[in-house]
């Protein structure tokens, strides 16, 4: 897989039996300012059968609970740990349900979540 995150939160690679890997963006927003794009803006990542890739926007990480605490990347990682053994077709829905259960109030940013199983 060639990955160019363009400033989004890190992708998560979930491989059965191993600690999940965070794949950080090498560049900021692509196409706006040439100086924020690295010379090599993409990362090449070897994937194996059974790997799952989780891509999401900051609308997922930037939700707040009733105490005003932000979910953040660490919260998404915790949710990912709790859902990683679910059948693939159930994982996406469970992640979104857990984010919704965390959130207090209205959604203030777009929320995108893409899961891919190799």
C-alpha positions, 0 to 999 in steps of 0.5 A, a space after each residue: 500500500 502507498 499511503 499519503 495521509 495529507 495531515 489526517 490522523 494516522 492510519 491504523 494497520 491491524 494485523 492479527 497477533 501483533 500490536 497495531 501500527 500507526 502510520 503517520 502522515 508525512 505532509 500537511 494538506 496537499 495542494 495548498 502550500 508546496 513547502 508543507 509537502 515532503 520530498 517523498 510524501 508517501 510511505 510504502 507499507 507491506 500488507 498481508 492477507 487478513 490485515 485491516 486498515 482503518 482510515 478516519 478524519 479528525 471528526 472522529 478524534 475531536 468529539 467531546 464527552 460530557 466532561 469536555 474531554 476529547 476522544 483523541 487518537 488514543 481513544 480511537 486506539 482503545 476503541 480499535 483494541 476493543 473491536 479488532 477481534 470482531 468480524 470485519 462486517 461488525 467492526 465499522 458499526 461498533 467503532 461508530 457506535 462507541 464514538 457516538 456513545 463517547 460524544 456529548 452534544 452535536 457533531 461539529 465536524 465531518 466524520 469519515 471512517 473507512 475500513 479495508 480488509 486485505 
